[in-house]
Amino acid sequence: MSTDKKKTAKTALPARIADNKKALFNYHIEERFEAGMVLEGWEVKAVREGKVQLTDGYVVIRDGELFLIGCQINPLKTASTHVRPDAVRTKKLLLHKDEIRRLIGKVEQKGHTLVPLNLHWKNGKVKAEVALAKGKAEHDKRDTIKEREGKREVERAMKQRSR
């Protein structure tokens, strides 16, 4: 085994950093996009430690650029003294221009929005999975809950039967 393989095996990070579980409950997902993130050094260190919260995050388009708002990256206690960490700083997302133009057209339609689904590592860089989504009505949310509870009941019955 070469030393390169040993190094990559040691420094391998878990692929998922943070998930936005509320997004799948509150929205119908239509399309998914993978966007790069512009982060500061202290933010990358905090992300490696898992100090990220994505549940209240949303994406806005300003001047033809995408920005992630509400994604909280809590600074580490060992942050540098000359850097003023801001936990809820607006982060720029990186996508191709043609994808951004298409998203602008879709978001201008009534009911569509951009929602961050998760943050993950890819080739040593932090990526955000952004979804073009449409808000669910209250009855759709209730249907989702009913389906979930129905699946649980079936699983319990199968488990009892197999004993």
C-alpha positions in Angstrom: 0.0 0.0 0.0 1.5 3.4 -1.0 1.7 6.3 1.4 -0.8 8.3 -0.7 -3.5 5.8 0.0 -2.8 5.9 3.8 -3.0 9.7 3.9 -6.4 9.8 2.1 -7.8 7.1 4.3 -6.8 8.9 7.4 -8.1 12.4 6.4 -11.3 11.1 4.9 -14.2 13.2 6.2 -17.8 12.1 6.4 -19.5 13.2 3.1 -22.6 14.8 4.8 -22.0 17.8 7.0 -25.5 19.0 7.7 -29.0 18.2 6.5 -32.1 20.4 6.3 -34.8 17.9 7.3 -37.5 20.6 7.4 -37.1 21.3 3.7 -38.4 17.9 2.6 -41.4 18.2 4.9 -42.3 21.8 3.9 -41.6 21.7 0.2 -42.1 19.7 -3.0 -38.6 19.3 -4.5 -38.6 19.8 -8.3 -34.9 20.2 -9.2 -31.6 19.8 -7.3 -28.4 21.7 -7.9 -24.9 21.4 -6.4 -23.3 24.7 -5.7 -19.9 25.6 -4.3 -19.7 27.9 -1.2 -17.4 30.8 -0.5 -16.2 30.4 3.0 -13.7 32.0 5.3 -10.9 30.0 6.9 -12.5 29.9 10.4 -15.7 28.7 8.8 -14.0 25.7 7.1 -12.4 24.7 10.4 -15.8 24.9 12.2 -17.5 22.9 9.4 -14.9 20.2 9.9 -15.9 20.0 13.5 -19.6 19.8 12.6 -20.6 23.2 14.0 -23.2 23.8 11.3 -27.0 24.4 11.4 -28.9 24.6 8.2 -32.6 24.3 9.3 -33.4 28.0 9.0 -31.4 28.6 5.8 -32.8 29.9 2.5 -31.3 31.0 -0.8 -31.9 34.4 -2.4 -30.8 35.8 -5.8 -29.3 39.3 -5.8 -27.7 40.9 -8.9 -27.5 37.6 -10.7 -25.7 35.8 -7.8 -27.0 33.3 -5.3 -26.6 33.8 -1.5 -27.2 31.5 1.4 -28.9 33.2 4.3 -29.5 31.8 7.7 -27.0 29.0 7.6 -25.3 29.2 11.0 -21.7 28.2 11.3 -20.7 28.5 15.0 -17.0 29.6 15.5 -14.7 27.4 17.4 -13.4 28.5 20.8 -9.9 28.5 19.3 -10.7 31.1 16.6 -8.0 33.6 15.9 -8.0 36.9 17.9 -7.6 39.1 14.8 -10.7 37.6 13.0 -14.2 38.6 14.1 -16.3 35.5 13.3 -20.0 36.1 12.4 -22.0 32.9 12.8 -24.9 34.0 10.5 -22.8 35.6 7.8 -24.4 35.6 4.3 -22.5 33.1 2.2 -22.2 33.3 -1.6 -23.0 30.2 -3.6 -21.3 29.4 -6.9 -23.2 28.1 -9.9 -22.8 28.4 -13.7 -24.4 31.6 -15.2 -26.8 29.6 -17.4 -28.0 27.7 -14.3 -28.5 30.9 -12.4 -30.4 32.5 -15.3 -32.7 29.5 -15.4 -33.3 29.6 -11.7 -34.1 33.3 -11.8 -36.9 32.6 -14.3 -38.2 29.7 -12.2 -38.1 31.6 -8.9 -40.0 34.5 -10.4 -42.9 32.1 -11.0 -45.4 32.1 -8.2 -44.8 29.7 -5.4 -41.2 28.6 -6.3 -38.3 29.2 -4.0 -34.7 28.0 -3.5 -34.0 25.9 -0.4 -30.7 24.5 0.8 -31.1 20.7 1.4 -27.6 19.8 2.7 -24.0 20.6 3.0 -21.4 18.0 2.0 -17.8 17.5 1.1 -16.7 16.9 -2.5 -13.0 16.7 -3.4 -12.1 18.5 -0.2 -14.5 21.4 -0.8 -17.8 22.3 0.9 -20.7 22.0 -1.5 -24.3 23.0 -0.9 -27.2 21.0 -2.4 -29.8 23.6 -3.4 -33.3 22.7 -4.5 -35.9 24.5 -6.6 -39.0 23.9 -4.5 -42.6 24.7 -4.3 -44.3 25.2 -0.9 -46.6 22.4 0.4 -50.1 23.3 1.5 -51.2 22.3 5.0 -53.2 19.3 3.8 -50.1 18.0 1.9 -48.1 18.1 5.1 -50.8 16.2 7.0 -50.8 13.6 4.2 -47.0 13.2 4.6 -47.5 12.6 8.3 -50.2 10.0 7.7 -48.0 8.2 5.2 -45.1 8.1 7.6 -47.2 6.8 10.4 -48.7 4.2 8.1 -45.3 2.9 7.1 -44.3 2.7 10.8 -47.4 0.6 11.6 -46.6 -1.8 8.8 -43.0 -2.1 9.9 -44.1 -2.8 13.5 -46.6 -5.4 12.3 -44.0 -7.1 10.2 -41.5 -7.1 13.0 -44.1 -8.6 15.4 -45.0 -11.3 12.8 -41.4 -12.3 12.3 -40.8 -13.0 16.0 
